[in-house]
């Protein structure tokens, strides 16, 4: 199964990226996901279900530790096949 995840971390800071946003970027970019798009107001990535779910576990734990007070998350099934 293939998944697409969209997420944001808060609180926002329009002047510079907060620590939790930088941590989220590191986790997602280091997770061997496909079609990663990291932006100031939302982030998306795609990949196999196991890879996406493992990345989300790390993302939730590490961004909360880095000061996130809210994480908004949406996961969609975008295809079948693969791990």
C-alpha positions as CSV (number, residue, x, y, z in Angstrom):
1,X,0.0,0.0,0.0
2,X,1.2,3.5,-0.8
3,X,0.4,6.5,1.4
4,X,0.6,10.2,1.1
5,X,1.0,12.2,4.3
6,X,0.4,15.9,4.7
7,X,1.3,17.6,8.0
8,X,2.0,20.9,9.7
9,X,3.6,21.6,13.1
10,X,2.8,24.6,15.3
11,X,3.3,27.2,16.6
12,X,4.2,29.1,13.5
13,X,6.9,31.7,13.3
14,X,6.9,33.8,10.1
15,X,10.4,35.3,10.8
16,X,12.4,32.0,11.1
17,X,11.7,28.3,11.2
18,X,11.2,27.1,14.7
19,X,13.2,24.1,16.0
20,X,10.2,21.7,15.7
21,X,9.8,22.6,12.0
22,X,13.5,22.0,11.4
23,X,13.3,18.6,13.1
24,X,10.3,17.7,11.0
25,X,12.2,18.5,7.8
26,X,15.2,16.4,9.0
27,X,12.9,13.4,9.8
28,X,11.0,13.5,6.5
29,X,14.0,14.2,4.3
30,X,15.9,11.4,5.9
31,X,13.2,8.8,5.7
32,X,13.6,7.5,2.1
33,X,10.2,8.7,1.1
34,X,9.1,9.6,-2.4
35,X,7.9,13.0,-3.6
36,X,8.9,15.0,-0.5
37,X,7.7,18.6,-0.5
38,X,8.6,20.7,2.5
39,X,7.2,24.2,2.7
40,X,6.5,26.9,5.3
41,X,2.8,26.1,5.7
42,X,2.5,22.5,4.9
43,X,4.6,19.4,4.0
44,X,3.8,16.3,1.9
45,X,5.5,13.0,1.3
46,X,4.7,9.7,-0.3
47,X,5.9,6.2,0.1
48,X,5.2,2.7,1.1
49,X,3.0,2.2,4.1
50,X,5.7,0.9,6.4
51,X,8.2,3.7,5.5
52,X,5.5,6.4,5.9
53,X,4.3,5.1,9.3
54,X,7.8,4.7,10.7
55,X,8.6,8.2,9.6
56,X,5.4,9.5,11.2
57,X,6.3,7.8,14.5
58,X,9.6,9.6,14.5
59,X,8.1,12.8,13.3
60,X,5.5,12.9,16.1
61,X,8.0,12.0,18.9
62,X,10.8,14.3,17.8
63,X,8.8,17.4,16.9
64,X,6.9,17.3,20.2
65,X,10.3,17.0,22.0
66,X,11.5,20.0,20.0
67,X,8.6,22.2,21.1
68,X,5.7,21.6,18.8
69,X,2.4,22.3,20.5
70,X,0.2,21.0,17.7
71,X,0.7,18.6,14.8
72,X,-1.9,18.5,12.1
73,X,-1.7,15.3,10.1
74,X,-3.6,13.7,7.2
75,X,-2.8,10.3,5.7
76,X,-4.3,9.1,2.4
77,X,-4.1,5.8,0.7
78,X,-3.0,6.5,-2.9
79,X,-2.3,3.1,-4.3
80,X,-1.9,-0.6,-3.6
81,X,1.2,-2.7,-4.0
82,X,4.6,-2.5,-2.5
83,X,5.5,-2.6,1.2
